[in-house]
Every structure is written in structure tokens, then in C-alpha cells.
């Protein structure tokens, strides 16, 4: 009887492992694609931070700097999209 339980447990483990394999997306993306995605994520995070700072900035010079930084980041994002 113990063997029956063991084989059932093994079958369940195998079935679970196979289900996990099919549920996970394939990680076959190249190193350069992962680097581009990481760079894009970094730029988007920086952009979000600048947009949040712009919402609360009161000093005109500081706002101008933030707007220039935002334009620069948007340009970098466009370059990254163009290269993809």
C-alpha cells in the first residue's frame, strides 16, 4: 500500500512539473533583448519620477530643468524603440 501512495505522489510531482513548464513563458530571449528591456524599464522609471517631480515643482528654473530632462528621456525612449 505504501508503494501505491509513493507512485501517486511521484505522478503528481511529474504532472505538476509539466504544468509549470507549459505555464511559464519560454525564456529564449537573447541577452541583447533583455538588456534593451532593462534599459527601457530604467528610462520609464526615470520618466515617471520626473513627471511626479514636475507636478510639485514651483521654482521656474527647476521646472525648466525637469522639462529638459523629460525631453531627453523621451528622446532616448524613441531611439530605443526605433532600434528595436
Long-range contacts (C-beta under 8 A, 24 or more apart in sequence): 36-80, 36-83, 36-84, 39-80, 40-77, 40-80, 43-73, 43-76, 43-77, 43-80, 44-77, 46-73, 47-73, 47-74, 47-77
